Amino acid sequence: MRSRRPTLQKKLLAWLLGPLLGLLIVDTLVTYSTSSGFSNQAYDRSLEEMAREVLVHVRPGAARPVFEMPAEAERILRVDQDDRIFFRVSTGDGAVIGGDPALPMPPSPVQPGTPLFYDAMLHGEPVRVVATKMALDGQPPALVQVAETLNRRTRLTRDILASVFLPQLLLILCASAAVYFGVRQGLLPLQRLRRAVSARSHLDLSPIEASNVPGEVMPLVDEVNDLLRRLGTTLNFQNRFIADAAHQLRTPVAGMKAQIELALRETDRARLQHSIGQLYHSADRLSRLVSQLLSLARNEPGAVESIALETLDLNALALEVTMEWVPEALRRNVDLGFDGADGEVIIHGDAHRLRELINNLIDNAVRYSQDMGSVTVRVLPGEQHQLSISDDGPRIPVEERERIFQRFHRLLGSHVDGSGLGLAIVSEIAALHKAHITLEEDLDGVGNTFTVFFPASRERHGEGGKTDYA
């Protein structure tokens, strides 16, 4: 079972709304701290005034200060609608001379004339305390502490926080809604693209429409379209190859089947051997046809995106292949010669495919040359290195010189065995090497000359000379 992967929309919303929520939390904490400071600052002044009021009632005594506050004044001091007020008056030695003894002492020493504010706990609830010290002539100083609960301060803090937090929360909510709808609208082209791709048939390899696709997705769409193009080319090549193979193999296979049936019914030994000989000849033709079909498939530009080219000597390669054809030329009574350069003719190519190209050109020349004819293989260096093969075969009309390189095309009136694939293979291999091939009449006016022009590389070459091998 496939695990659910987070969608791009969820990721974008998380990256955009997450920081907004974090900012809201941080801003709330900062606002709370600031508002709490403002609240303390406002009510600390009132608390300090109460401490001064208490100090008024401290008098020097016989041995130590005394605290004398009328009950009415104390009642007025303690009256508050929201909070409870506490106070404590003590001498320098810690003796309490008035107020609430439970009020905790200041956390640090108090300097005369400088009030000290601090937070403390009294009777189980938090209070805000101010402590101030008054010096008395000839007696220990008196310490006055006044405390109040935090109800008003807390309410003021909450009011300030709400006045700041609520508008910001509303702003964050509006921004979140805008981000949400913005992300949804921004991703609509991707949704349409997904639906367009999912609705396609497996046979539809046309390019994806990219008019409304965001610029960030365009490289992906371009790559997909390029993949569809290459896939379409490959499928077209495969379909064409299957059609060609089916068309070309149907006839020889049917012929072999008929010859086998005839041989099975034959009782005469001589005729049986003749039928077997014909069957062998048909099998040989079929084997050659299959080999050429596979070679054509292997060298089809649509099937080969690129080939690994290496530096090689065209002169040496052509000479080597020509020498391999000498026995076949002798058997067919054809004079096979080589006219090459004295030095190297360097090109960039695939040796195996170039050997196949030369083999097909020589095979075509030897096969169609007349009895006692002549075939010459030439390598000429220059701005474009040339490989040419001349034969003494029937002259190919001008109107047929383009069509002769098409697959399965054969000249009318030709009685030589062949499938019409050899020159098509030559054309495909030349295209893979960015070379081009021409067909002209031979210089002596008899036969034809096929010339392949290769892009030049760094080369060393010399004067040409002809060597006969058959």
N, C-alpha and C positions, 0 to 999 in steps of 0.2 A: 504494500500500500504506500503510495507516494505521500511524503510529508508535505504539509501545506507550507509553501514558501511565502514570505512577506511580499506584498505587491509594491510596485513603485509608488503608488499613491499613498500607501500607508507609511512608507519610508520617508517620503517628502513631508507628509503631515507631521510625522514624529520629529523630523529635523527642524521644521519651521515652528510648530506649536510647542515643542519641548522647551526651547530657549525662552519663548514668551512666558510660559508657566514658571520657569525658573526665575526670570526677571521679576514676575509678580511676587513670588515668595520673598526674594531678596529685598524688594522695595517695601514689602509689608513689614519685614523685620526692621529695616532702617527707619521707616516711618514710625513704628511703635517706639523705638528707642528715642527718636527725636521728640515725639509727642510727650513721652514720659518725662524727658528733660524739661520741656516747656512747662508741663504741669507742675513739676517740682519747683521750677524757678518762680512760677506765679504764686504758689501757696507757701513757699518758704519765706517770702517777705512777710506774709500775715503771721506765720509762726514766730518769726523773729520779733515782730511787734508785740506778740503775747509775752515773749520772754522779757522784753524791756518793761512791760507792764508789771510783771512779777518782781523784777529787780527794784522797782520803786518801793516795794513793801519790805525790803531788807534793810535793817537798821543795825548800827554798831551796838553791841551789848556790853555788859561788864567784863566778861572774859572772852566772849565769842559773839559773832553776829547773831541777830534774832530776826525771825520772820513774823511780821504782823500784817495780816490781810483780813479786812472785814469779811464777814460771811456773805454779805451782799455782793461785794466786789468779786469774791471767789465764784459765786453762783453765776454772775454775769460772764466771767471768764470761761466757765465751763459750758455755757449755753451754746449749742450749735445744732442746726437742724439735721445735718448729714453725718457729722463725725463726733466722736467723743474726744474731749481734751483732758490731758493729764499733765501734771507738773510736779517737780521735785526740787527742793532747795536744800543744799547740804553745805557744810563747812569744808575747809581744806583738809581736815583730818578724816572726812568721810561721814561725819555725823549728820543725820537727816534732821533738819529743823523745820521742815514743812513739806506738804504735798504727799505724793505716793512713793513710799519707800521701794516698791517693786520696780520702779523705772530703772532700766539698766544704765550703768555708768558709760561715759563716752569711750570709744575704742582707742582714742589717743588723747594726749594732754591738750587742754584748752588754754589758749593764751588770752589774758585780759583784753577786752575790747574787740576780739575777733571771734565771731560766732562759728560753731562747728555743727554742720548738719550731717546726720547719719540715719540709717535705717536699722530698726531693731524689732524685737518681738515682745509684746506685753500682754499678759493674760491670754496667751495663745493666739494672738492676731498681730499682723504686721502694723507698725506705726512709723511715722516720720518724726524724728527728734531733732531739736536744736539745743545746743549747750552753750552757755555764755558765762563768763567769770567776771566778777566785780571785785576790785581791790578796796579794802577798808583801812582807814588809818589806824595803825597800831594793832590790827587784828588780822587773823587769817582771812584770805579772800573767800567770798561766797560763790558757790557754783549753782546756777539755775538751769534746769532742764525743763523744756516744754515739749510734749508729744501729742500727736493727733493721729487718729486712724486715717485710712487711705481712700475712703469712699469718694470724696469729691475729686481727688486726684485721679482715681481710676476712671471715673465718669468723664472727666475732661480728656484724659488720654484716649478713651474709646471714641469720644466725639471727634477729636482731631484725626484719629486713625480712620474713622468711618468717612469723614469728609474728604480724605485723600484716597482711601482704598476703593470706595464704591465707584467713583468716576474712572479710576484706573482699571478696575475689574470690568466695567462696561466697555472701556476702550479695548481691553484684551479680548473680550467676547466678540466685539465687532471685528477686530483684526483677525481672530480665529475663523469667524464665518467668511470673511473676505479671502483668507488664505485657503480655506477648504474649497470654496467655489472656484477660486482661481486655479487651484491645482486640478480640480475636476475638469474645468474648461481647457486647461493646458494639455491635459492628457487625452482629451477627446480624439485628436488625430491619431494617437496610438491605438485607441479602441477601434476606430474605423479601420485602421491598417490591419489590426488583428482579425476583425470580422471579414475584411476583404480577402485575407490570406486563407482563413479557415473555410470560407465559402467556395474556394477554388476547387475545380476538379483536378485530379492527379494528371490529367492530360493537358491542362492549361499551363503552359510555360511562358506566357507572354509577360513582359515586364510589369512590375507593380507600379501603379499610378502613384507618383510622389509629389503631386502639386501642393497638397496641404500638409505635408510631413514637416515637422520642425527640423531646423538646420542641424541640430545635434544628432538626429536619427538618419539624416540623409546619407552619411557614409555607410551605415548598416544597410539601408535600402539599396544603395548602389551596389554593394557587395552581393546582396541577395539577387539583384537583377543580373549581375555578372555571372553568378552561379547558375541562375536559370538559363542564361544564354549558353553557357558552356554545357550545361546538362542537355539543353535542346539540341545543340550541335552533336553531342555524343549520341543521343537517342536517334537523331536523324541519320547519323552515320551507321548506327547499328541496324536501323530499319532498312536503310538502303543496302547494307551489306547482306542482310538476311534475304531481301528481295532478289538481289543479284545472285547470291549463292543458290537460292531455290530455283531461279530461272535457268542458271547455267548447269546445275547438277541434275536437273530433271531428265534432260535428254540423254546424257551418257549413262546414267543409272538405268533408265528404261532400256537403252540399247544393250547394256551388259546383261540385264535380266532376260531379254529376248534371246541373246546368244547362249546364255546358260540353259534356257529351256530347250533351244535347238540342239545343244550338245547332249543334253540328257536323253533326247529322243533318237540321236544319231547312233547307228549300229556299224556303219562303215568306219574303220580305223583311220583311214586317210582323211575322210571328212571330219571326223572327230578331232584329229590333230589340227586341222585347218580352223575349226571352230574355237579350239583352245587358243590357237595363235591369235585369232581375232579378239578373243576375250582378253588376252594379255595386252594386246595393243590398246584396247579400250581402257583397261585398267591403268596403263601407263599414261594415257591422255587424261584420265580422271585424276590421277595423282598429280600431274603437272597443273591441272586446273585448280585443284585444292590448294596446292602450294602457292600459286599466284594469287588466289583469293586471300589467303592468309597474309601474304606479303603486302597486298594492297591494303588490307585492314590495318596492318602494323604501321604503314607509312602514310595513312590518311591524315592530313593536317588536322582534321577535327578530332582525331584520336590521340594526336601527339601535340601537346601544348608546347613543349620545348625538347630539344635533344642536346646531349652533352657533346660539344664539338671539341676536337683536339687538333693540334697542328700535325699535318701529314704531308707527304710528298706525293702530289697527284701523278707525277711522271713515273715514280717507282710503282705506285699502286696500279696504274693502267698497264704498265709493262708486265707486272706479275699476273694480272688477270688475263691479259692477251696470251701469255705463254700457256696458261691452263686450257685455252680453247684450241690450241694447235692440233691435238689428236682429232677433235671433232671436225675441224676444218679440213684436215687431210681425208677423213672418212667421206666428207661431202664433196671432195675434189675442189676445194676453194683455197685460193692463195691468200693467207692471212699475214699481214705485215704490221710493223709498228714504226711510227715516225715520231720520235720524241725529242725532248731537249737533252743536252749533254749534262746539265746540272739539275738541281732540285727546283721543283715548281711547288711552292708552299701554299697550302690553303688551310682553312679551318673546316673540318668536316667529321662526319661519323664514318669510320673506315668500313664497317659492316654494310651500311646502307649504300655507300658509294661503290663498293664492290658489287652489290646487287644491281645498281644502276648500269655499271659498265657491262656486267654479265648480260643484262637484258638487251642492251644496244648491240653487243656483239652477236648474241643469239639471233636477234631480229635480222642483222645484216647477213650472217652466214646462212640462215634459214631461207631467206628470199633471194640470195645471189644466184645467178645462173651457173650452170656447169662450167668449170674452168674459169669461174669468175674470180674477182679480186676484192678483198676487204682490207682496208687500211685504218689503223687506229692512230690518231695524231694527238700530241699534247703540245700546245703553243703557249708560251708565257707572254705576258703583256699586261696592260692596265686591267684587263679582265682575262684571267687564264682560261684557255679553251681546251675542251676535250671533244674531238670530233671523230666520228666513225663513218667512213665512206664504203658503199657497197656497189655492186653491179646488178642490183635487183631491178624490177620493173619501176619505171618512173612514176612517182606519186603525183597526181594532178594538183595544181595549185589550189583548187577549191576544196581538196581533201586534206590539205596539210595542217589545218587547225583541228579538224575532226579526228585525225589519226591518233591523237593523244587521248581521246575519250575512251572510257572503258567499254569493252566488248564491241568496239567499232573495227570492222575489217573491210578491206577494199573488195569491191565486187570483182568476181572473176579470179580471185586468189584460190589456188588449189592446195596451198600449203597448210598443214595442220597448225592450229593455233586457236587461242581463245579471245584474242583482242585485248589482253590485259598487260602485256609486256611494256608497251609504250606508256600506258596509263600509270604503271608503277614508276617508270622513269620520270614522268612529269611530277608525280607526287614527291619523290625523293629530291628532285631538283628544287621544288618549292620549299621543302624543309630546310635546304641549304641556302635559301635566298638566291638561287641561281635560276637562269632561264634557258630554255632550249629552243633551237630553231631547226627548220628542215628546209634544205635547198637542194638544187640539182648538183650532182657531182661535177667537179671541174672539167673532167674529160667528156662530159655530156652523156655519160652512161651511168644510170643508177642515181642514188640519193646520198646526201651527207647530213647526218644529224650532228649538231654542235651544241654543247652545253657550255655556257659562260658562267664562270665562278668569280665571286668577289676576290680580288687579289689580296694577298697577305705579304709579309716580308719573305722574299724568296731569293734563291740563287739559281740562275739558269744559264744555259749556254746555247751554242748553235745546234740546230736540229740535225738528225741523221736518220736514215731509214734502215731498219733491219728486218729481213724476211724470216719468218719462222715456219711457213708452210707454202 
